[in-house]
Amino acid sequence: MKIHLKIWRQKDSQSKGGFKEYTLDDVHQEMSFLEMLDTLNIKLVKKGEHPVEFDHDCREGICGQCGVMINGIAHGPLKNTTTCQLHMRSFKDGDTIYVEPFKAAAFPVVRDLKINRSSLDHIITSGGYVSVDTGQAPEANTIPITNEIAEAAFDSAACIGCGACVASCKNSSAALFTSAKITQLELLPQGKKETRKRVVAMVNQMEEEGFGHCTNTEACQVECPEDISVLNIARMNYEYNKSKILN
């Protein structure tokens, strides 16, 4: 296939960026989207030009590093699919594809499509953990948990921290990410004891990082590759308000 690309190029967060046009004549339908970008970069390097920088790691839809906006949609046109799992068979010969980074005040551009997501890490380190004694793992049956609770916690824990929810939100809110990390711990016995402290710390850190407020448009769940439910946000708000009242 012949594919026309308009890719966001930007030297750093302080520089002005813009779209630059490229054309690839030998794109195979079996290529992943990132393999297509690899092909472009090989051509750019051979011409002595700086390759397009973008984040990636596992290329298996697990690590959350590869997210970009593709034709204005986080991760591209396929629902519940990360950028690295998107293949060129989702496009047609002669298509023009716009590729740009996730844009948010809390996600400064490092270069081109590469952004700094450390603001999400800061939210986790503020309270996204449980305090336990180290040593041997306890015998599983000593803390009985129903299958329904375990599955619900796992659904929240499926969040890969890619930032698509932030990029898709008109307010650049990280409420879905933060609430998923809170809920996965709050549902389980090991995490309940620290819920009040955790939810306040993580919500406050989310605001300090410069993320916007949630106004319930639910675009975050629509574009989330793991289909994390917005009900997590409702639970976070409930636990936050309860913590404030009881404290």
Order of alpha helices (4+ residues) and beta strands (2+ residues): beta-beta-alpha-beta-beta-beta-beta-beta-alpha-alpha-alpha-alpha-alpha-alpha-alpha-alpha
